[in-house]
Amino acid sequence: MTGKAAGHVPQESAEQPNPLNPDTLEVVPGWGHEKLEGWIPEFASEQEIRSALEKAFDYRGDITITRKDGTKIEGYVFDRRSGSTLADSLVRIYPKDSSQKISIAYSDIAALAFTGRDTAAGKSWEAWVKKYAHKKAAGEKNIALQPEPLE
């Protein structure tokens, strides 16, 4: 055996453990989600456009994009590609009323709104444990993790 499996660790690693190593942490840092449902970002700068579309990609619900020609598309953002300019960058969306994938250049977007329900809001592990503890304290039996209907 060689390397870490045999216990060979570089000297600097042996002296200072990695503070973000999940094996050494009691609690690993999580990922926080902003409450974006209903938010309509302002597009005053290129950075604000890029930031809002990055949040739209992370959002777990539908968004509505208004193009500069006035057309509106509501759907789920499943991909985005960031280029050096807004014209080179695009967002890809599954429209709510179609199975066709649509690509829209960032430069063609006039407005963005987070219009759909965030399907994962309030469904964290901590929220489930809290509900479970409440049901258990109330004396309920056969408490189980059951999925909720999406719509």
Number of C-alpha atoms within 10 A of each C-alpha: 7 7 9 9 8 8 9 11 12 10 8 8 9 10 9 8 10 12 9 11 10 11 10 11 11 8 9 11 9 6 6 6 12 10 11 20 19 13 13 15 16 13 16 8 9 12 11 13 21 18 14 19 22 17 16 24 20 14 24 21 20 24 28 22 23 17 18 12 9 11 10 14 18 20 22 21 26 15 15 20 13 16 11 7 12 17 13 12 17 23 20 18 24 19 18 14 9 9 8 9 13 15 15 16 18 23 16 15 22 17 17 23 20 25 18 18 17 17 16 12 15 10 11 10 9 10 12 15 12 12 13 16 14 12 13 13 9 9 9 11 8 6 12 8 9 7 7 8 6 7 5
